[in-house]
Every structure is written in structure tokens, then in C-alpha cells.
Amino acid sequence: MNTPVVLSHYEVRPLVEAHQAGREQAETSPDLGLTRVTVTLTPEGAHFPQGLLLRWEEARTILEHPNLCYRLTPEGIEPLQAFSEITRRVVQLYPTGTAPTVLLSGIAMHRVQDTDPWRDTQEKIRAARPRGRVLDTCMGLGYTAIQAARQAEWVLTVELDPAVLKLARANPWSRPLFTATNIARVLGDVYDLVRGFPDATFHVVIHDPPLFSLAGELYGRDFYRELERVLKPGGRLFHYVGSPDTKMGRNLTRGVVARLQEAGFRRVKRVPRAFGVVAVKG
């Protein structure tokens, strides 16, 4: 079975420019930068090795919508977006030139300024230092779970929103989330699910919640106490907070640090490079 072709304006523009220059072939990526292929250019459109045709009018549509990724099918192009019944907002796969992110009502769910979502996740992983059994509280596109699973024995990742899970299934960069044997996925609300986990289950918790305005309960003392409970003695928590260089980020970080300490965590320290804090179960 051929691997699906997923494109954005980054992959389509070189094809259009090559066609306009009169060339009969051009190179691009069929999976948002992960691999490269040679594409045949004809008056009809761009023919991919997978047997799929990107018509020039479809290429123009992609160029006119730079905030969207598209799946190429035998019937044409499909925008990778979905309406979330959870947030009552549209979520979409947003291209960056490398790993895409999720755009929720115009807000990117990863850092994209002076970095990209994959490198952003790498900074979180360096701070978290995953090992043993890992809880990833908020799956998103699964980059955290994927990278943690390369160092840990087993990763449990939780996603609240079926619409986000749908985008992850369509995202080429998320494929290991569904193929790695040491990643388990759960669809549900981690705020409720964590209460059912036994004490001292995990060596590491990676907590990368949505914005405070969207999920304030995931920044609360009660939830932090549950995270502390399910960690093994000496277990490590990484908590993504946001930019330490803004007034809002500084205020939020101060509150997070105080509540983590009240919940029983020790050695709570800021990690500005990863836009978060780390803490240890005392």
C-alpha cells in the first residue's frame, strides 16, 4: 500500500516554479519534509511516484492557503482540518517547513518562532529526561510520546480531543505514534483518568497542557497532587508553561512553581530553554 501524500505550500511551490520554467521534473517532499521524491511535470499537473496527480489548479489552491496542509488523494486534495466537538473550534494541521503543528483558532500548539515543533519537543525531552515508564499527559500530534519512547521503556500518552487524534493520524511526522510498540494511546480526559492510575506507576511525567485559558484545571493544585502520587519516589516531572520572557509567562510560572511545591514536589526549578519547569517527587 502506498504511503499517503501530504503537502503544503512549502512542497508545492518548487513544483509550480519548475513547471513555469519549462522543466519536466522537479524534486519535492511527499510527506512534509521527511523524504524526497522526483515528480514528473506535465501540462495537466505534477505526477507523484505514488501514482497520484496534483493538478495545477489544486496546486494554486494550496499556495493560496499557507496555513493548511492537504492530503492528496485520487479524487483530489483534502484540507487537513476538523471541527472539535470539545472546544467548539476548528483545528487544522499547520505547516512549518518541517514538522507541522496544530492550529487551534489561530493559535499554534507548538513554538514556531525561531524554532520548529520538532526542535521545540526536543528541548522538552532534554528537560524531562525520560526513562522507565513515562506518562505524557497531553498527546497532541504525539511528538513528545515519540521522542520519549526512544529513551524510555514505555510511554502512555493521553489525548482529550478526537479531532486532534484525527489530525495526528493524517500527519506523516506522527506515524511512529501508531507503529511504535512501546507507546500506548488513550483517548480521554487526563484530569479524570489520572485518578485511576495506581500510586508510584511512572518514573517520569511530561505535562504539556493547552493554554491556561482552555484547560485551567490542568494547572491546579489538585491535579498536581495526582501527578505527584502516580510518580515513583524520586520521579521527575517536566511541566511546559510558556515563554518566560513575557509578563503573563512569568506570572503563570510563579503560580505553577508555588502549586507544585504545595502538592509535594521538591527541587522545583525553572528551565527557560524548554519554556517550563522541572520538579522531583520528594
Beta strands, then each sheet from edge to edge (+ up, - down):
strand 1: 5-7
strand 2: 25-28
strand 3: 37-41
strand 4: 45-47
strand 5: 53-55
strand 6: 70-73
strand 7: 76-79
strand 8: 81-84
strand 9: 89-94
strand 10: 101-104
strand 11: 107-108
strand 12: 133-136
strand 13: 154-159
strand 14: 183-187
strand 15: 202-207
strand 16: 231-240
strand 17: 265-271
strand 18: 276-281
sheet 1: 1+ 6- 7+
sheet 2: 2+ 3- 4+ 5-
sheet 3: 8+ 9- 10+ 11-
sheet 4: 14+ 13+ 12+ 15+ 16+ 18- 17+
end
